[in-house]
């Protein structure tokens, strides 16, 4: 069968848009220039406890090893920014839980994978049997460099793909295929001298342009890492209990982002702008029910509580928060470590507040005694 690959490419892009993808691009599979950078990142330990990043070696940069016969990758973009995202509202209320906006709706993995599978079926109907395999953040593959090669955007200094039309509020997916389609042209990097994402990171995780030390990244700490969060990183986490959007929030290109067309990505009422102590009272059964179909569910109840514990420690003193923390003591050793820290911080805040509302002379005497100075100092 003679195939007009240029015509097929146009049909694929049209089918992709009909399936709900805002952009479809095609690239070859040559990622050799990224192998040395990937190895340096791993050697520096920037992958933290994500052992699978190192375990698969350079397969991430070699799509044909992941799916033999692959000669092209179809990369797709799907917007996820929900209406009424309420970024500032949540972040400015330290007793309210902030959840990364990509995870307030339905888990994107299955949704996008099914659409990619459908795209593969449409191609197969057009050309006959061929080799293809869909991936959505679910295999050792460098999806961002592939998206960049496919013309979906450029790599920003925060390491995310940026588009002048859509900013960075979108998911990526890939369909590996064995058809030699014509490839798209990459877009020039347009970040210029802007370093807003680097300077705004609460924990200083962006260690150089395009390089993130996961061990300091709030998204990694609250999602991928299930251990004891270092004390020096707890306060910068603030009220972010699942993921972090700060580097995207300050990016000028995100002023142009479109809202998602997918109702499944809209915010769930049970997760959106909820008081910390209310979420903290969920039983494991309630957690599983309220996060059903959500990306949040995979971290489990204990890690969810750990993240909330830190946020509650960072919140202004509240009797409700202190009591909620106290009631969880003894449930889990990992949780207890963070609860003791949070209760200590809450206690200090309560004492400081009590001193502030005392008459001036009494307040001064308390501070003198605390410093061990004579009363006439």
N, C-alpha and C positions, 0 to 999 in steps of 0.2 A: 504493500500500500504506500503510495506517494503522499507524504504529508507536507503541507505548506506550513512550516513552523512559525513564520511571521503571522500568518492568519490565525493559527492556533493560539499564539501568544495573546493576541487581541481578544479572542474569545475567552481565554482563561481569566484575563483581567476583568472582563465584563461579568463572567460568572462569579468571580470573587466578590465583586461589589454587590451583586444580587444576593449573595449569601451573607452579606452584612459586614464584609471587610471594607474599611475605608480606603485602603491602598494595597496594591499587589505589585511586587517587584520580583525580578528573576536575576540570579547570579550564578557564576560558575562555582566550583567547590575548592578553589585554590586559596587556602588560608595559611600557607607556609610562613608568611611574613609575621604572623601572630604567634607562632610557636615559641620563639625565644622570649617574647614578652610574657606569655602564659607561664613559662617555666620560671622566669624571674619572680613572678607574683607568688607562685607556689613555694619557691625556695625561700622567699622572705617570710613565709608563714602567714601571709595575708588572708589565706583561706580559712584560718582558724581551725575549728573542729570539723569542718566540712571535708572529711577524709576522701569522700568520693571525688572531689575535685582533683586530687592527686592520683587517686587509684586508677582512673581511666587514662592517665598519661596524655599523650598527644592525640588520642582518638578524637578529642573535642575539636581539634583543628583539621580533622580528616574525615569528612562526611561519608566518603566511599567505604571506610572501614566500618562505619556504623550501619550503613545499608549498602551492601555490595552492588555495583552497577550504577550507582548515582553519578550523574554528570552535571545536574543542575539542581538548584534549590529555589523553590517558590517561597518567598517570604511575604507574610501578610501582616497588616496592622489593623487592630480593632480598638477603637476609642472606649475608655471606661469611665471618664469623668462624670460622676452623677450630678443631677440637678440638686441645688441646695446643699452643696458639699460642706459648707459651714466650717471652712478651715480655721479662720480667725476665732470664730465663736468657741470652738472646742479648745484650741490651744491657749486662749486667754482665760479660760476657766479651769484652773488647776485641779479642781475637785471633780471635773468631768473627764471621762475617758476619751482619749484620742486614738482612733483606729485608722490606719492608712486607708485612703479612699479606694484603693483597688480591691479591698477585701470586705467592704461593707455590704456587698451584694452576694450573688451566687459565685461559686468557684469557677474561674474562667477556664481551667484546664479542659474539662470535659466538653464544655460548650464549643470552644474553638477547635478542639480536636475533631469533634463530630462534623463541624463545618468544613474542615480541611479534608476529611474523609469523603464528604459529599463532593468537594471539588475534584478529588481524585477520580471519583466515580463518573463525573461529568466528562472528564478528559478521556476516560476509558471508553465511554459510550461513543465518543467522537473518533478515537483513533484505534480502538481495539485494545486488547490486553497489553499492559505495560507495567513496569515496576515503579511502585511509589510507596511512601511511608510517611505519615503525619507525625509531627512532634510539637508539643507545646510545653516548653520548660520542663521536659520530662526525660531528657536523655543527654549524654555528654556531648554537647554540640555548642559551638560558639555562635549563638543566635544573633548577637548584636553585630559582630563583624559581617555576618552574612546579610543582615538587614541593611547595613551600610553599603555593602557591595551592590545590593539590589536597588539602591537609590531611595530607600525609605527615609533616610536621614543621615546625620553624621553623629559621631560619638562626642557627646558633651564632656566637659571637664569633670562632671560627676559620674562619668562612665556610662550613662544612659544614652539611648538613641534620641536625638532631637530632630524635629521637623519644623521648618519655618511656617508650615501651615497648621500643624497640630501640637506643637510643643512636645511634651513627653508623656502625656496622660494616655498611654495606649499599651495594649498587650501585643506581643509578637508571637507568631507561629510559623512553622516551616513544613513544607511538603517536599520531601526528597524524591526526585524523579530520575528516570534513565532516558529522558528525551532531550536532545541537544537544542533546546530553545534558544533564541537570541537573548542576550543578557542586557540588563539596564545599566545606565551610567551612574556611578556614585555622585553624591552631592558634595560640594566643597564645604569644609567646616566654617561655620559662621559665628562661632563664639567670640572671636576677636580677643580683646584684652579683658573681657568680663570674667571675674572670678567670684561672683556672688554665691554660687553654689558651694565653693570651697570655703569661703569665709563664714558662711551661715551654718555649716554643719555643727550641731551642738557638741559633738564629741571629737571633732577634728579628725574624722575618719578618712577624708579625702587627702591623702598624703602627698600627692602630686597630681598634675593634670591627667585625668582619666584613670587614676589608680586609687582604689578604695581598700583600706585595711579593714577587712570584715570584722576583725576582733574589736574594733571600736565603733562599728556601724550599728546604730540602734535597730535597724531592720534585722540584722544578723542576730543581735543580742536577744531580741524579743521573739524571734521566730525560729531561727536555726539552732541557737545555743540553748541547751537545757540545763546548764550548770549554775554555779554561783556567779552572779554578775559582780565584777570588781567594784569595790566601794566608790572609787574615784569616778566611775561612770554612772553611778546610780542617780545622782542629782541632775546631771545633764539630760537624762532620759525624760525628766519632767513627768507629764501625764500621758506619754505615748506608750500604750500598752500592747500594741501590735503594729509593728512597722513604723516608718517615719517618712514624711513627705517634704521635709524642710528644704532639701536641695532643689526640689522641683518648684516649690512655692515661690522661691525668689527668682527663678529663671525668667528673664524677659519674654522668651518665646512662648511661655505658657499663658500669656495674655491672649493668645490667638487660639487657644484650644477649644474645640467644639465639645458639646455635651454628648454623652453616649446615646446611641439609638436603641441600645439594648435595655429593656425594662429589668432584666435579670441583674443588671449592675447597679440598680438604684439602691439607696440605703435602706437597710432593714431597721424598722423602728426599735427592735429589741437591742440593737447595737449602737444606734446613732445618738450621740450626745447624752449618754447615760451617766448618772452619778457613779463615781468609783465604788462607793460602799454598797450600792445596789447590785452591781455586777459581781462584787466580791461575795455576796451572799448566795449566789447560784450554787446548787449542789452539782455534782458531776452529771447527774441525769438531766438537770436543767441546762447545763452547759452544752451537752450533746444535742439536746433538742433545739436550743436557740441558735446553734451553729451548724445545724444540719444543712448540707449542701454548700457550706462556706469554707473558704480556704483556712479560716481560723481554727477549725475543728482539729486539724492535724497536730497542733502543738500540745493538745491534751489539757486536762483540767488543772493539773498541778502547775504547769508552766504558765497557764493563764492566770492562776492565782499569784504566782511569783511576780509576774509583770504588774499586776494590779497592786500588789504589796508595795513595790517600789514607788509606783505613782501615788499611792496613799501616803507614803512617807514624805513625798515631795509636796503634798497638798497643805494648805493652811490647816492649823489645828482644828479638829472637829471631834466632839464627843462621839458622834456616830462612827467616824473613821477609827478612832482609838478602840472603841468597843468591838467593832468588826474585826480588827486585827487581833485583839486579845482572845476573841472566841475561836480563832483558827490555830492558836498555839497548841502544839503537841500533835497536830494532824500529820505532819510530814517534816522530816529533818531538814531537807533543803529549804522548805518554806519557812521553817522556824528561824533559820539564819537571817533571812530577809525581813521577817516579822520583827525580830528583836531590833534590827537596825531602824526599821520604820517607826516602831514605838518610841525608840530613843529620840529620833528626830521630832516626832510629834510632841513628846514630853517637853523638849527644849523650846519648841515653838509656843507651847501653852504657858510655860514659865515666863518667857520673854513678853508674851502678850499681857500676862498678869502684872508684870512690873510696869509695863507702859501705861496702864490705866491707874496706877497708884499716884497719890499726890507727889509733887516734885521732890519734897524733902525726904519722904520715905523712900522714894525711888533711888535718890542719891545715896542714902545710907546703905541700901541693899547692895548697890554696886561697889561701894567702898569696902563692905565686909567681904564680898566675893573676891575682891582683888587683894584682900589681906592688908589693907592700909589702915592707919590710925584714923579715928573718927574726925580728927581736925585737919585731915589731909586736904 
